[in-house]
Amino acid sequence: MTGDSILKGIALRLLAVALLATMGALVKLAEQHGAGLIETMFFRQLCALPIVILWLWRTDGIGTVRTQRFGAHARRAAAGLIGMTATFGSLHLLPLAEATTFQFTAPLFATLLGALWLREPTGWHRWGAVVAGFVGILIIVQPGGHTIPVAGAAVGLASAFMIAVISVLLRQIGRTESAGTTVFWFSLLSLPPLLPFWLADLRPHALGTWAMLVGIGVVGGAGQIALTAALRHAPISIVVPMDYSALLWATLLGFLLFGQLPSDTTWIGAPILIASGIYIAWREHRRRLAAVPQSSG
C-alpha cells in the first residue's frame, strides 16, 4: 500500500467515525421526539439498503451479492440485530459520550473471545491491556455510585461484547465473502424480523421526526460503507486507532444537542480504556507481522 493510499484509508475511517457518531446523535434525538427503539433500528436498515446497493453497483457489481453461505449470513444478521438492539438501547439509556465510550471495550472482549473461542495465542502483554481496560471501565461506572445508571452500563457493555462477537463472525465469513456482500445481506436479512415489531408499534410523527429516522439509515449506511472502504486502502492496525475519535464527536454533539458533557469519571477512565485498546491493536499488528515469513535477500 502506498502512502497516499494509507492516508486515504485513514481519512475514510475518520469520515466513517464522524458519520456513525452523527447517526448515534440522530437515534437519541429521534427517541426524544417519540420514536421507539425498534423503529430506529428498522429505519436504520431500511434506508441504508439503497445506499449499499448503489455502492455495490458502482464498485464490485450487484452480482457479487450471490452467496453459497446463506446460513453464515443469517447468523451474522442475528448477531447484528442483537448487537444493534444493545447499541441503540445504550443510546436511549446513557448520555452520548458514555454510550460511545462503552463501545471502546470491544477490543477487550475481542481479545477474550480470540483466546477462549478461537484458541488464539494471547500473551501477558494483551492480557495486561485487557485488565487495564476493565479498570478504566470500573473508574467510569463507579460501582455503587450514581454517575452512570447500572442498566445503561450493562447494555453498553453488552453492545461492545456483541461487536466483538460480530468481528469474529466477520473474520470467518470474510474468508470467502466480500465486505460488500456481507453488508448487503445483513441489511436485507434484518428487515423481516424487524417489520412485524415496527408495525405492531406504529406511531404518528411530525415531519422532522420522520426525517431523523430516514437520516439514521442514510447516515448509518454511508458510515458503514466508509468503514469498509477504509480497509481497501490501509491495514486494520492503522485505521482502528482512528475509531477513538468517536469520543470527540460524541462529546461535541452531546454538548451541542443535549447540553451534556462527559462525567468526571469518564474523563479519567476513558483515556485508560482507549490506551488499552490501542495497545491491543498494536500487539495484534506485531503478532501478524511475526507470523508472516520474511523474504531473504
Contacts in CASP RR format, 6 or more apart in sequence:
PFRMAT RR
TARGET T0000
AUTHOR 0000-0000-0000
METHOD contacts of the structure
MODEL  1
MTGDSILKGIALRLLAVALLATMGALVKLAEQHGAGLIETMFFRQLCALP
IVILWLWRTDGIGTVRTQRFGAHARRAAAGLIGMTATFGSLHLLPLAEAT
TFQFTAPLFATLLGALWLREPTGWHRWGAVVAGFVGILIIVQPGGHTIPV
AGAAVGLASAFMIAVISVLLRQIGRTESAGTTVFWFSLLSLPPLLPFWLA
DLRPHALGTWAMLVGIGVVGGAGQIALTAALRHAPISIVVPMDYSALLWA
TLLGFLLFGQLPSDTTWIGAPILIASGIYIAWREHRRRLAAVPQSSG
1 233 0 8 1.000
1 234 0 8 1.000
1 235 0 8 1.000
5 233 0 8 1.000
5 234 0 8 1.000
6 233 0 8 1.000
6 234 0 8 1.000
6 238 0 8 1.000
8 233 0 8 1.000
8 234 0 8 1.000
9 229 0 8 1.000
9 230 0 8 1.000
9 231 0 8 1.000
9 232 0 8 1.000
9 233 0 8 1.000
9 234 0 8 1.000
9 238 0 8 1.000
9 239 0 8 1.000
10 230 0 8 1.000
10 234 0 8 1.000
10 238 0 8 1.000
10 239 0 8 1.000
10 242 0 8 1.000
12 226 0 8 1.000
12 227 0 8 1.000
12 229 0 8 1.000
12 230 0 8 1.000
12 233 0 8 1.000
12 239 0 8 1.000
13 226 0 8 1.000
13 227 0 8 1.000
13 230 0 8 1.000
13 234 0 8 1.000
13 239 0 8 1.000
13 240 0 8 1.000
13 242 0 8 1.000
13 243 0 8 1.000
14 242 0 8 1.000
14 245 0 8 1.000
15 223 0 8 1.000
15 226 0 8 1.000
16 223 0 8 1.000
16 224 0 8 1.000
16 226 0 8 1.000
16 227 0 8 1.000
16 230 0 8 1.000
17 242 0 8 1.000
17 243 0 8 1.000
17 245 0 8 1.000
17 246 0 8 1.000
17 249 0 8 1.000
18 245 0 8 1.000
18 249 0 8 1.000
19 219 0 8 1.000
19 220 0 8 1.000
19 221 0 8 1.000
19 222 0 8 1.000
19 223 0 8 1.000
19 226 0 8 1.000
20 219 0 8 1.000
20 220 0 8 1.000
20 223 0 8 1.000
20 224 0 8 1.000
20 227 0 8 1.000
20 246 0 8 1.000
21 100 0 8 1.000
21 246 0 8 1.000
21 249 0 8 1.000
21 250 0 8 1.000
21 253 0 8 1.000
22 219 0 8 1.000
22 249 0 8 1.000
22 253 0 8 1.000
23 44 0 8 1.000
23 215 0 8 1.000
23 216 0 8 1.000
23 217 0 8 1.000
23 219 0 8 1.000
23 220 0 8 1.000
23 223 0 8 1.000
24 91 0 8 1.000
24 96 0 8 1.000
24 99 0 8 1.000
24 216 0 8 1.000
25 96 0 8 1.000
25 250 0 8 1.000
25 253 0 8 1.000
25 254 0 8 1.000
25 257 0 8 1.000
26 212 0 8 1.000
26 215 0 8 1.000
26 216 0 8 1.000
26 219 0 8 1.000
27 40 0 8 1.000
27 44 0 8 1.000
27 88 0 8 1.000
27 91 0 8 1.000
27 92 0 8 1.000
27 216 0 8 1.000
28 91 0 8 1.000
28 92 0 8 1.000
28 96 0 8 1.000
28 257 0 8 1.000
28 258 0 8 1.000
29 212 0 8 1.000
29 257 0 8 1.000
30 36 0 8 1.000
30 39 0 8 1.000
30 40 0 8 1.000
30 209 0 8 1.000
30 212 0 8 1.000
30 213 0 8 1.000
30 216 0 8 1.000
31 37 0 8 1.000
31 40 0 8 1.000
31 91 0 8 1.000
31 92 0 8 1.000
33 205 0 8 1.000
33 206 0 8 1.000
33 208 0 8 1.000
33 209 0 8 1.000
33 212 0 8 1.000
34 203 0 8 1.000
34 205 0 8 1.000
34 209 0 8 1.000
35 203 0 8 1.000
35 205 0 8 1.000
35 209 0 8 1.000
35 212 0 8 1.000
35 213 0 8 1.000
36 201 0 8 1.000
36 203 0 8 1.000
37 85 0 8 1.000
37 88 0 8 1.000
37 89 0 8 1.000
37 92 0 8 1.000
38 194 0 8 1.000
38 197 0 8 1.000
38 198 0 8 1.000
38 201 0 8 1.000
39 198 0 8 1.000
39 201 0 8 1.000
39 203 0 8 1.000
39 213 0 8 1.000
40 88 0 8 1.000
40 213 0 8 1.000
40 216 0 8 1.000
41 81 0 8 1.000
41 84 0 8 1.000
41 85 0 8 1.000
41 88 0 8 1.000
41 190 0 8 1.000
41 194 0 8 1.000
42 191 0 8 1.000
42 194 0 8 1.000
42 195 0 8 1.000
42 197 0 8 1.000
42 198 0 8 1.000
43 213 0 8 1.000
43 214 0 8 1.000
43 215 0 8 1.000
43 216 0 8 1.000
43 217 0 8 1.000
44 84 0 8 1.000
44 88 0 8 1.000
44 216 0 8 1.000
44 217 0 8 1.000
44 220 0 8 1.000
45 187 0 8 1.000
45 190 0 8 1.000
45 191 0 8 1.000
45 194 0 8 1.000
45 217 0 8 1.000
46 191 0 8 1.000
46 217 0 8 1.000
47 213 0 8 1.000
47 214 0 8 1.000
47 215 0 8 1.000
47 216 0 8 1.000
47 217 0 8 1.000
47 218 0 8 1.000
47 221 0 8 1.000
48 187 0 8 1.000
48 217 0 8 1.000
48 218 0 8 1.000
48 220 0 8 1.000
48 221 0 8 1.000
48 224 0 8 1.000
49 184 0 8 1.000
49 187 0 8 1.000
49 188 0 8 1.000
49 191 0 8 1.000
51 217 0 8 1.000
51 218 0 8 1.000
51 221 0 8 1.000
51 222 0 8 1.000
51 225 0 8 1.000
52 180 0 8 1.000
52 183 0 8 1.000
52 184 0 8 1.000
52 187 0 8 1.000
52 221 0 8 1.000
52 224 0 8 1.000
52 225 0 8 1.000
53 62 0 8 1.000
53 184 0 8 1.000
55 180 0 8 1.000
55 225 0 8 1.000
56 62 0 8 1.000
56 63 0 8 1.000
56 64 0 8 1.000
56 65 0 8 1.000
56 180 0 8 1.000
56 184 0 8 1.000
60 178 0 8 1.000
60 180 0 8 1.000
60 181 0 8 1.000
64 178 0 8 1.000
64 180 0 8 1.000
64 181 0 8 1.000
65 180 0 8 1.000
65 181 0 8 1.000
65 184 0 8 1.000
65 185 0 8 1.000
67 73 0 8 1.000
67 177 0 8 1.000
67 181 0 8 1.000
67 185 0 8 1.000
68 176 0 8 1.000
69 173 0 8 1.000
69 176 0 8 1.000
69 177 0 8 1.000
70 185 0 8 1.000
72 169 0 8 1.000
72 172 0 8 1.000
72 173 0 8 1.000
72 177 0 8 1.000
73 173 0 8 1.000
73 177 0 8 1.000
73 182 0 8 1.000
73 185 0 8 1.000
73 186 0 8 1.000
73 189 0 8 1.000
74 189 0 8 1.000
75 169 0 8 1.000
76 166 0 8 1.000
76 169 0 8 1.000
76 170 0 8 1.000
76 173 0 8 1.000
76 182 0 8 1.000
76 185 0 8 1.000
76 186 0 8 1.000
77 185 0 8 1.000
77 186 0 8 1.000
77 189 0 8 1.000
77 190 0 8 1.000
79 162 0 8 1.000
79 165 0 8 1.000
79 166 0 8 1.000
79 169 0 8 1.000
80 162 0 8 1.000
80 166 0 8 1.000
80 186 0 8 1.000
80 190 0 8 1.000
81 190 0 8 1.000
81 193 0 8 1.000
81 194 0 8 1.000
82 162 0 8 1.000
83 158 0 8 1.000
83 159 0 8 1.000
83 162 0 8 1.000
83 163 0 8 1.000
83 166 0 8 1.000
84 190 0 8 1.000
86 155 0 8 1.000
86 156 0 8 1.000
86 158 0 8 1.000
86 159 0 8 1.000
86 162 0 8 1.000
87 103 0 8 1.000
87 156 0 8 1.000
87 159 0 8 1.000
87 162 0 8 1.000
87 163 0 8 1.000
89 155 0 8 1.000
89 156 0 8 1.000
89 159 0 8 1.000
90 99 0 8 1.000
90 102 0 8 1.000
90 152 0 8 1.000
90 155 0 8 1.000
90 156 0 8 1.000
90 159 0 8 1.000
91 99 0 8 1.000
93 99 0 8 1.000
93 149 0 8 1.000
93 151 0 8 1.000
93 152 0 8 1.000
93 155 0 8 1.000
94 102 0 8 1.000
94 148 0 8 1.000
94 149 0 8 1.000
94 152 0 8 1.000
94 153 0 8 1.000
94 155 0 8 1.000
94 156 0 8 1.000
95 254 0 8 1.000
95 258 0 8 1.000
95 260 0 8 1.000
95 262 0 8 1.000
95 263 0 8 1.000
96 250 0 8 1.000
96 251 0 8 1.000
96 253 0 8 1.000
96 254 0 8 1.000
96 257 0 8 1.000
96 258 0 8 1.000
96 260 0 8 1.000
97 247 0 8 1.000
97 250 0 8 1.000
97 251 0 8 1.000
97 254 0 8 1.000
97 260 0 8 1.000
97 261 0 8 1.000
97 262 0 8 1.000
97 266 0 8 1.000
98 140 0 8 1.000
98 148 0 8 1.000
98 262 0 8 1.000
98 263 0 8 1.000
98 266 0 8 1.000
99 156 0 8 1.000
99 250 0 8 1.000
100 246 0 8 1.000
100 247 0 8 1.000
100 249 0 8 1.000
100 250 0 8 1.000
101 140 0 8 1.000
101 247 0 8 1.000
101 250 0 8 1.000
101 262 0 8 1.000
101 266 0 8 1.000
101 270 0 8 1.000
101 273 0 8 1.000
102 137 0 8 1.000
102 153 0 8 1.000
102 156 0 8 1.000
102 157 0 8 1.000
102 159 0 8 1.000
102 160 0 8 1.000
103 156 0 8 1.000
103 159 0 8 1.000
103 160 0 8 1.000
103 163 0 8 1.000
103 246 0 8 1.000
104 160 0 8 1.000
104 243 0 8 1.000
104 244 0 8 1.000
104 247 0 8 1.000
104 270 0 8 1.000
104 273 0 8 1.000
104 274 0 8 1.000
104 277 0 8 1.000
105 133 0 8 1.000
105 134 0 8 1.000
105 137 0 8 1.000
105 157 0 8 1.000
105 160 0 8 1.000
105 161 0 8 1.000
105 273 0 8 1.000
106 160 0 8 1.000
106 161 0 8 1.000
106 163 0 8 1.000
106 164 0 8 1.000
106 167 0 8 1.000
107 164 0 8 1.000
107 240 0 8 1.000
107 276 0 8 1.000
107 277 0 8 1.000
107 280 0 8 1.000
107 281 0 8 1.000
108 129 0 8 1.000
108 130 0 8 1.000
108 133 0 8 1.000
108 134 0 8 1.000
108 160 0 8 1.000
108 164 0 8 1.000
108 276 0 8 1.000
108 277 0 8 1.000
108 280 0 8 1.000
109 160 0 8 1.000
109 161 0 8 1.000
109 163 0 8 1.000
109 164 0 8 1.000
109 165 0 8 1.000
110 164 0 8 1.000
110 167 0 8 1.000
110 168 0 8 1.000
110 280 0 8 1.000
111 122 0 8 1.000
111 126 0 8 1.000
111 127 0 8 1.000
111 129 0 8 1.000
111 130 0 8 1.000
111 280 0 8 1.000
112 130 0 8 1.000
112 164 0 8 1.000
113 164 0 8 1.000
113 165 0 8 1.000
113 168 0 8 1.000
114 120 0 8 1.000
114 122 0 8 1.000
114 168 0 8 1.000
115 121 0 8 1.000
115 122 0 8 1.000
117 168 0 8 1.000
118 168 0 8 1.000
121 287 0 8 1.000
125 279 0 8 1.000
125 283 0 8 1.000
126 279 0 8 1.000
126 280 0 8 1.000
126 283 0 8 1.000
126 284 0 8 1.000
128 276 0 8 1.000
129 276 0 8 1.000
129 277 0 8 1.000
129 279 0 8 1.000
129 280 0 8 1.000
129 283 0 8 1.000
130 276 0 8 1.000
130 280 0 8 1.000
132 272 0 8 1.000
132 275 0 8 1.000
132 276 0 8 1.000
133 272 0 8 1.000
133 273 0 8 1.000
133 276 0 8 1.000
133 277 0 8 1.000
135 272 0 8 1.000
136 268 0 8 1.000
136 269 0 8 1.000
136 270 0 8 1.000
136 272 0 8 1.000
136 273 0 8 1.000
136 276 0 8 1.000
137 157 0 8 1.000
137 269 0 8 1.000
137 273 0 8 1.000
139 265 0 8 1.000
139 268 0 8 1.000
139 269 0 8 1.000
139 272 0 8 1.000
140 148 0 8 1.000
140 263 0 8 1.000
140 265 0 8 1.000
140 266 0 8 1.000
140 268 0 8 1.000
140 269 0 8 1.000
140 270 0 8 1.000
140 273 0 8 1.000
141 147 0 8 1.000
141 148 0 8 1.000
141 150 0 8 1.000
141 153 0 8 1.000
141 265 0 8 1.000
142 148 0 8 1.000
142 265 0 8 1.000
147 263 0 8 1.000
147 264 0 8 1.000
147 265 0 8 1.000
148 263 0 8 1.000
148 265 0 8 1.000
170 182 0 8 1.000
173 182 0 8 1.000
174 182 0 8 1.000
179 228 0 8 1.000
179 231 0 8 1.000
180 228 0 8 1.000
183 224 0 8 1.000
183 225 0 8 1.000
183 228 0 8 1.000
205 213 0 8 1.000
230 239 0 8 1.000
231 239 0 8 1.000
235 285 0 8 1.000
236 281 0 8 1.000
237 281 0 8 1.000
237 282 0 8 1.000
237 284 0 8 1.000
237 285 0 8 1.000
237 288 0 8 1.000
240 281 0 8 1.000
241 278 0 8 1.000
241 281 0 8 1.000
244 274 0 8 1.000
244 278 0 8 1.000
247 270 0 8 1.000
247 274 0 8 1.000
251 261 0 8 1.000
251 262 0 8 1.000
254 260 0 8 1.000
254 261 0 8 1.000
255 261 0 8 1.000
262 270 0 8 1.000
END
